[in-house]
Each structure stands twice: as structure tokens, then as C-alpha cells.
């Protein structure tokens, strides 16, 4: 029975990949391929990269390399070099990630478009998701079944700011917290939520509240873009020019799944370097490997045009109605690791 489900979903994966290529090709995107082995992986403090040193055949010391956690750095170099609309169905690798929604290797769609911002990317993404839903549906309907509930996947999707979501679902005025961890923790306690132990950084307090009170209530009936994230969670995104307390970042949720993370891309090389150095320090404080800066990526950031981009995953899980990522993989992690 399990084999039948995986075989059916493997065939659905092939149809999904073909539809992604068809839709994005129609929107003017070109498919690219970048290396899986890179000299510097992503610096996100809570993502762990697989190290895979290169050992020269003729002898000599090894060169440290990592399996990429995202093709982002390489694709932005291509964007800076003049490719205006690019996408990649990329195999990516994240060490230690095994759960009903995580696997240590998985396929992710990543795309970038010059001359737009995160709103243009949201429009492209929702058109893509709707088309993929229709392509995989027996009756060409833009819907999916998840947890016994029907989701309407017809564009446009709902849009909700992070500040409004915190006000509506957690009873917290996020803007009044001023991106300060202690103030956010106090607001969480007053709202009857657990902000965690004292002294935690803003990101940790934010995500405790997010996971407990906000995320379970987003995208229950139809997909929802959660946009305009607090500046400390800007990642690789540009801050809003009219209100730099918030970043031009979005995440897409549907049926209890986080599907996508997208930005108006930061193209200030000095600011990008500052953020990566700060993440190096955070990794050091957490006792995690501190990766080198990718100077070629940083040089390219300064040449990038105005652009938006997004990474999308778990779409097959959503469209297949799968409760676990293992249902849409022919060889899930627990089998590769020799577990039952």
C-alpha cells in the first residue's frame, strides 16, 4: 500500500515538474542549473549544512566544500550578470532535518525576476500554484484536500501583514514592541502566551509566539501570504522604504503548511555583508559551525538590479493531500538512514 502511494506520487511529481516548466517558460523565465557543492553555504543560524571536502586525486590538502542549502547565492550571481528571469528545480540539502514536513534532501523551486519586487513575485507564484493544482486535479479544479478539508487554490491568494496577524491571532501589537525582545516577551505574557526563558533574542521569542498562536491559523481555507516581516527577520530582503521597521518579505501558507519564502531582494552589498557577519556571530554564540563569507556573492549583490525572488517547497505534499513528506518521496530519510 505504501509503495502504491509513493509510486502514484512519483508520477504526480513528474507532472508537477513539467507544469512548473511550462508555466514559468510562458512567463519568460529561463531554467538554470547551479552547483550543489559550494565554497560557502547559507549562513542562517538554524540551518545546518552537510560538509563535503574536495580531496585532490593527485594529493594535497582538502578544500572545504558544502552541499548547498539553497541555490540562492549562485542564482543571484546570474541575476547580476544579466539573466533577468531565472528558475531552478534544485536538489538541496539540510543536515539533521527529519520530521513529517522535513527531509535532509529535497527538491525546491527557486526563482528570481529583475525589475519587480515581492508583490510581482507573489503574483507570479500564485498563478503558478493555481496552474499546478489544475494540472494535477482529475477535474482540472484549483483545489486540494488537506486534513479532510478542501482548500481553494484559485488566485489571488489572501494577503495579511505579520503585524495584523499578531494582532488578530495573538493579541499583540507587534509594532509597539519596537523589534525589542524583552518588550515582545512582556506582550506575549500579557496575552497568555509562553515567550520562553528570559534573555532570548528577538527571533526566538517571535517564533515561539508565531508557532503557538499565529501559524496554525493562517491559510486554513485558502492560501495566505504573510508579508512585511519585522526588520530583524529581514534575512536577504530589502527593508520597506516607507517603514524600515519591516522588511519586504513574505511567506506563503496553505493547509497548515509553510510553502514559500520570498523577498524584494537586497542589492546593497555593504548591508548584505553586515547581515552575514552578524549571522556568523550568532552561529558562533550558538556553538554552530561558522561558515566563510562568499565574496563572489557579495560582489554580485552590489551589481544586482531591483528584483524579487522566492523559494517554494512542499507543493507536491499539498496537491497530493499527503500528511507526511515521506509519502511523496520514493526513498525518504528514514529508509536511507536504515530506520524502520
N, C-alpha and C positions, 0 to 999 in steps of 0.2 A: 504493500500500500504506500509506504514512504517512497519507494523507488518510483511508483507511478506518479506521485505528486511532483517529485523532483524532475522527472522526465517531462511532464507537462509544462512545468515552469521553465525548464531549459528551452523548450520550443517557444514559449512566450518571450523569453529573453531575446531570442534571435529576431522575433518580430518587432520587439521594442527597439532594439538597436537599429534595425532597418528604418523604422519610423522616425527615430531621432535624426538619422542622417537625412532622410527625405525632407523633414520639416525645416531643419536648420539650413540645409542646402537651399531650400526655397526662400529663406530669409537672408541669403547672401553670406552665410558662414562657410568657411573652409575648414576641413578636418586636418589636424596636425598630429604629429607624434613626437614626444619628447622622451629623454632617457628616464628610466626607472632608477638607475644608480646616479647619485648626485653628490657633489662635494660638501653640500650644506643643506640639511633638511629644514623643514619648518621649525620655527622657534617656539610655537605655542607651548606654554608651561605644562599643560595637561595632556599633551600628545607625545607618545614615545616612539622613536624611530628605530628600525632594525639597522644595526651597523653591519656592513659587508665590505671588509677591506679588500682592496685590489693587491694581489701578490704577483709581481712581475715574474714571468716564466723564466727569464734569464737570471733571476736572483736579484737581490737588493731589498731594501726595506719596503714594507707595505704602505700603500696610500689609503688613508681612511676615506671610505665612502659610506653612504647610507641609501637604503631604499626609500624613495620619496614618499612622504605622507600626503602629498598633493603635487600636481604639476604646475602649480601657480607661478613659482619663480621663473621657470623656463618659458612658460606661455607669455608672461609679461615682457620678457626679453623679445619675444617675437612681435608682440604688440608695439613695443618701442621701435623695432626695426621696420615697421611699416605694414604689417599684416592687420587689416582693420577689423575683421570679424573672424574669429577662430574658435574651434571647439575641439574637444578630445574626449573620447571614451577611454578613460585611463584606468589601468590597474594600479591601485595604491595600497600602501602597507602601513599598519599601525600596530605596534607591539603591545601585547597584553590585552587587547580589546576583544573580549569574548562575552557575549550576552545575547538575549533574544533579538537585539537590534544591532549588534556589532560582531564583526568578524575581522581577524587580523589582516586579511587581504580581501579587497572588494573592488568592484568597478564603480567609478564615479564619473559623471559627466561634468566637465568644466568648460565654460565658455566666456569669452571676452568680446566686447564690442566697443570700438572707438566712436567718439562723437556723441555719446549719450551718458546718462547717469543711472543710478539704481532704479529709477522709475522706468526707463526704457528697457532695462534688463527684466524687470518684473513683468512688463507687457509681453516680451518675447517668451519668458518662461511659462506664463500661464497659457499662452497659445500652444506651446509645445506639450504641456501636460494634458491639456484637453485633447489634442490630436492623438496623443499616445493612448489615452483612455478609450477613445473611439476605435482606434486600430485594434486594441486587444479585446474589445467587447463583442460578444456574438451578435448583438443587435445594433452596433455602432453607436451606443449611448455613451454620453460623457458622464459616467458614474463608476463608483467602486463600492464594494461591500467590505466593511471592516468591523470586526467585533459584532457582527449581526446587524449593524446599522448601514444605511445607504448614504453615500456621500455624493453630492452634486459637484462634478468636476468641470462644469462649463465656466469659461471665462466670462467676465472678470472675477477674480477672487476678492474676498474681503481684505481690507487693509485696516490695521489697527496699530497705533503707536505703542511703544513699550510703556510710556508714561500712562496712557489711557488704560492699558491692560492691567498695570499695577493698581491704578485707582479703582477700576471696576472689579477686579477679582481678588485683590489682596487688601484693599482699603488703605493703600499707601500713596502719599503724594511724593512721587519719586523726584520731581524737580525740586521740591523743597528740601530734599536731603543733600543737594549740592554735590553729588558724587562723593560723599563722605561716608566711610564705612560705619563709624560709630552712630551717626545720625540715622542711617538706614537701619541699623540693628535696633535702635530705640523705636523707630517707627514700626518695625516688624513685631517687636514685643507688644506694643500697644494694640496691634491688630490681632494679637493672639497667635502669632507665628514664632517658630523657633529660628533665630538668626545664627545659631551655632555659638561656639565659645567666644569669649571676649578677645579682641585683638586681631580677628581675622581680617584679611584685606577685603576691599570693596567687592571684588569679583566673587569671592566665596560667599559673602553674605547675600549678594544679589542672586546668585544661582540657587542658594537654599530656598529663598522666597519664590523664585521663578519655578523651581521644580515642584514645590509643595502646593502653591496657590494659583499659579498662572498657567503654566504649560498644559496641565490636564484639561483646561477649559478652552483651549484655543483650537480652532479647526475641527470641531466635533461634527458639524453638519456639512460644511464645505471648506475648502482650503482657505487659510488666512495668512496674509503677510503680516508679520510682526516687525515693525520698522522703527527707525530713529532710536538707536540704542544709546545708552549713556556713553559719554566720551571715553571712560576707562575701558570700555569694551569695543573700542573702535577697530581693533585688530589692524587690518591693512586697508581700512576705509578712510575716506575723507570726512572731516567734521563738517557739520552743516554751517554754511557761511552766515546764515541769519541767526543761528543759535548754537554756538560751539560747545554747549553743554551736551549736545547729542551728535551722534555720527550717522552718516548716510549709509546705514547698514540695514539689511532685512534678513529675517529667517522665514521660511515657509513651513507651515504646519498643516497636517491633514490627518484626521482619524487617529489622533494620538501619536503620530509620527512626525519627527523633525525631518524634513525632506531636503531643504536647501539653505545655503548661507551665501548672501550676496552683498555687494558694495557698489558705491561710487568709489572708484579706485583712487587711492592716494598716489599722487605723482610728484610729491615733494621729497627728494632724495635725503635731505638733511633730517626732516621729520621722520622718515622711514628708518633711517639709521638710529635715531634716538629711541624709537619704539623697540627696535630689535635689541639694542643694548639693554634697555630696561627689562625685556623678557629674558635676556641672558642672566641678568642679576636675579630675577625671580626664580629661574631654574636653579641657580646656584644656591639660593636660600632654601629651596625645597630639596636640595640634595640630589638633583637630577643632572644628567649629562648636559654640559654647556656646549652647544654646537658653534662652529665658527660662523662669522658673518659671510654672506655670499656677496663679494664686492662687485661681481659682474651684474648680479641682480640689482644691487643698489645703484650702480651707474645707469642701468636701463631705466630705473624708476624716474630719474630726472629727465629722461627723454620721452617718457610716455605721454600720449595725448590724453585729453579728457576721455574717460572710459568708464564702463561698468562691467562687472563680471559676477559670476555665480558658480558655485559647486552644488551639484544635485546628486543625491543618493537615495536608496530605499524606494525608488519609484516602482520597481517591479514588485516589491513587497506590498505596496499599496494597491496596485492594479490587480495583483493575483489574489488579494484577500488573505495574504499569509500573515500568521501571527508571529512567526519567528524567521529570522534571516536564513536559518538553516534549511527552510522549506524552498528557498529559491536558489540554493547552491547545490551543485552536483557533489561537491566534496567540501562540506563545511568543516570548520576548525576542529570540532571535537573528534572527527574521524581522522583528520590529518595528524592530530596530536595523539592518536591511539586510544582515545577515550570512548566509552560506550554512550 
